[in-house]
Amino acid sequence: MSFFSHLFLPRRSNNYRSKILHNHILLFFIIALFAGSFLTVAVKRNYPQVLGISTDITHEQLLLLVNEKRQQNGQPPLKLDPSLNVAAEKKAEDMLANNYWAHVSPSGTTPWFFIKGAGYNYVYAGENLAKGFSSADAVVDAWMNSQKHRENELSPNYQDVGFAIKTGKLQGEDIVLIVEEFGGKDLTVVPSASGFEILSPPIAAHVQAATSVKPYVNSMLLSSNIYIAIISLFIIVLVLDMWIVRKHKIVRIAGHNMDHILFFITFLLAGFLIARGVVI
């Protein structure tokens, strides 16, 4: 107990400055973080079955959430179409293989190329993309909070949808990439009291999502959790340090705890912002 008090609380044994806040301890943390990052990269490269990126997002989760949003807005549900799933898979693979994050590839390949190539003869088609999200709810909420993506999610012109959920490296970043392809065939869509009614709807199709071996540890969550834990630790120690010093009216040269707290809070918020997913 005395060791932890010495490490985390201001007292005579640490010159009334939490030991963890001393310069040589801070230097140790910085060196450890750099060493840990190099070790993580080495393990990911040589033992991907142990440390790598993974996700629990599934086609079924995304379909359920999208159709919930459509139902709430008076639109008929979408059907999971195997051809659009293939198109989404091909688009995701193309983005990872050619290292781009856009609806149109650097060579000019559009989403419609993949949709037609999968054998889906559309009258209407659309695409939503997302990366860096850890849950299906976060993905669909991000799409719904963006006007253009929301229009796709709720469009009465679409009856079918396909998804791809791929992990890989994109533009130097290990990410979870999600592709959503919409399609509408030559069907009659007419207004109704509840919104829109589809005449002669397509037959519902189910496709099992492709599975892969998951690593024991998700590197994205590991890095994020370690970052948050370390920054949070320093914020807590600084707050305790400042509170104890003021309570006991301890006079010392070292100070500026509030500046340091604000500094670490800024880092913490920046980490959350960087970790947020992106949609286009």
Secondary structure in CASP SS format (residue, H / E / C, confidence):
PFRMAT SS
TARGET T0000
AUTHOR 0000-0000-0000
METHOD secondary structure of the structure
MODEL  1
M C 1.00
S H 1.00
F H 1.00
F H 1.00
S H 1.00
H H 1.00
L H 1.00
F H 1.00
L C 1.00
P C 1.00
R C 1.00
R H 1.00
S H 1.00
N H 1.00
N C 1.00
Y C 1.00
R C 1.00
S C 1.00
K H 1.00
I H 1.00
L H 1.00
H C 1.00
N H 1.00
H H 1.00
I H 1.00
L H 1.00
L H 1.00
F H 1.00
F H 1.00
I H 1.00
I H 1.00
A H 1.00
L H 1.00
F H 1.00
A H 1.00
G H 1.00
S H 1.00
F H 1.00
L H 1.00
T H 1.00
V H 1.00
A H 1.00
V H 1.00
K H 1.00
R H 1.00
N H 1.00
Y C 1.00
P C 1.00
Q C 1.00
V C 1.00
L E 1.00
G E 1.00
I C 1.00
S C 1.00
T C 1.00
D C 1.00
I C 1.00
T C 1.00
H H 1.00
E H 1.00
Q H 1.00
L H 1.00
L H 1.00
L H 1.00
L H 1.00
V H 1.00
N H 1.00
E H 1.00
K H 1.00
R H 1.00
Q H 1.00
Q H 1.00
N C 1.00
G C 1.00
Q C 1.00
P C 1.00
P C 1.00
L C 1.00
K E 1.00
L E 1.00
D C 1.00
P H 1.00
S H 1.00
L H 1.00
N H 1.00
V H 1.00
A H 1.00
A H 1.00
E H 1.00
K H 1.00
K H 1.00
A H 1.00
E H 1.00
D H 1.00
M H 1.00
L H 1.00
A H 1.00
N H 1.00
N C 1.00
Y C 1.00
W C 1.00
A C 1.00
H C 1.00
V C 1.00
S C 1.00
P C 1.00
S C 1.00
G C 1.00
T C 1.00
T C 1.00
P H 1.00
W H 1.00
F H 1.00
F H 1.00
I H 1.00
K H 1.00
G H 1.00
A C 1.00
G C 1.00
Y C 1.00
N C 1.00
Y C 1.00
V C 1.00
Y E 1.00
A E 1.00
G E 1.00
E E 1.00
N E 1.00
L E 1.00
A E 1.00
K E 1.00
G C 1.00
F C 1.00
S C 1.00
S C 1.00
A H 1.00
D H 1.00
A H 1.00
V H 1.00
V H 1.00
D H 1.00
A H 1.00
W H 1.00
M H 1.00
N C 1.00
S C 1.00
Q H 1.00
K H 1.00
H H 1.00
R H 1.00
E H 1.00
N H 1.00
E H 1.00
L H 1.00
S C 1.00
P C 1.00
N C 1.00
Y C 1.00
Q C 1.00
D E 1.00
V E 1.00
G E 1.00
F E 1.00
A E 1.00
I E 1.00
K E 1.00
T E 1.00
G E 1.00
K E 1.00
L E 1.00
Q C 1.00
G C 1.00
E E 1.00
D E 1.00
I E 1.00
V E 1.00
L E 1.00
I E 1.00
V E 1.00
E E 1.00
E E 1.00
F E 1.00
G E 1.00
G E 1.00
K C 1.00
D C 1.00
L C 1.00
T E 1.00
V E 1.00
V E 1.00
P E 1.00
S E 1.00
A C 1.00
S C 1.00
G E 1.00
F E 1.00
E E 1.00
I E 1.00
L E 1.00
S C 1.00
P C 1.00
P C 1.00
I C 1.00
A C 1.00
A C 1.00
H C 1.00
V C 1.00
Q C 1.00
A C 1.00
A C 1.00
T C 1.00
S C 1.00
V C 1.00
K C 1.00
P C 1.00
Y C 1.00
V E 1.00
N E 1.00
S H 1.00
M H 1.00
L H 1.00
L H 1.00
S H 1.00
S H 1.00
N H 1.00
I H 1.00
Y H 1.00
I H 1.00
A H 1.00
I H 1.00
I H 1.00
S H 1.00
L H 1.00
F H 1.00
I H 1.00
I H 1.00
V H 1.00
L H 1.00
V H 1.00
L H 1.00
D H 1.00
M H 1.00
W H 1.00
I H 1.00
V H 1.00
R H 1.00
K H 1.00
H C 1.00
K C 1.00
I C 1.00
V C 1.00
R C 1.00
I C 1.00
A C 1.00
G C 1.00
H C 1.00
N H 1.00
M H 1.00
D H 1.00
H H 1.00
I H 1.00
L H 1.00
F H 1.00
F H 1.00
I H 1.00
T H 1.00
F H 1.00
L H 1.00
L H 1.00
A H 1.00
G H 1.00
F H 1.00
L H 1.00
I H 1.00
A H 1.00
R C 1.00
G C 1.00
V E 1.00
V E 1.00
I C 1.00
END
